Amino acid sequence: MCASSARRAAGGALLVLALLLAAACSSGSPESAPEPSPTPISDLGTASVELPRIAFCSVVPKADVAAALGGPAQDGASWGNGDELDLTAPGASGSATPQVVQELGCAWTRGEVTARAWVFARPVTPALARGVVRQAGRERGCETPQGPGFGSPSLLQECETDAGRRVRHAGLFGQTWLTCELAGPEVEDERAEQWCVTLVNSLDTAS
């Protein structure tokens, strides 16, 4: 009886020790999963992307807009085919007088930072797209360095503006010409690129 009681006591002590060790291990702070790295345009797989020529502002997630602006948007605007648009608005460039545009687009603003995106309302041929690329190369205060393939043909334009800097990616996806840009005092290339990647992922009907 004494030996049996001793064995039961020893077994109970081992069980209590095991439970204490398990509790100690589980009470530690769990390691947080690393944040996923932004997807570069080069990994986007633009050849298989299909973009509709529609009013798309409501499709773009608010979280993606906030990531581009550095916080929730404080103001927003949208326009459609045939609307008059002030091309000197924040983040834009062009004539000082409103112009009738043949595009569908959106703009979101937070402080001095503006994220914009638009598609041409009509189908675009590769020849017309190449003309748009050439025209962008002649814009004052802007450079068109070699950039990642954002459609085919595609365009990367970097401009110095009164408000700071504007980074624009544009390209032809099938017959849809998409432009996206980020403008503000301190616009990083990576943030502008990620804005365009998330935009394509939101609008892609082939995914």
Secondary structure as GFF3:
##gff-version 3
##sequence-region A 1 207
A	DSSP	alpha_helix	2	26	.	.	.	ID=ss1
A	DSSP	three_ten_helix	41	43	.	.	.	ID=ss2
A	DSSP	three_ten_helix	46	48	.	.	.	ID=ss3
A	DSSP	three_ten_helix	57	59	.	.	.	ID=ss4
A	DSSP	alpha_helix	62	69	.	.	.	ID=ss5
A	DSSP	beta_strand	75	79	.	.	.	ID=ss6
A	DSSP	beta_strand	84	85	.	.	.	ID=ss7
A	DSSP	beta_strand	99	100	.	.	.	ID=ss8
A	DSSP	beta_strand	103	110	.	.	.	ID=ss9
A	DSSP	beta_strand	113	120	.	.	.	ID=ss10
A	DSSP	alpha_helix	126	137	.	.	.	ID=ss11
A	DSSP	beta_strand	142	143	.	.	.	ID=ss12
A	DSSP	beta_strand	154	161	.	.	.	ID=ss13
A	DSSP	beta_strand	164	173	.	.	.	ID=ss14
A	DSSP	beta_strand	176	184	.	.	.	ID=ss15
A	DSSP	alpha_helix	189	203	.	.	.	ID=ss16
###
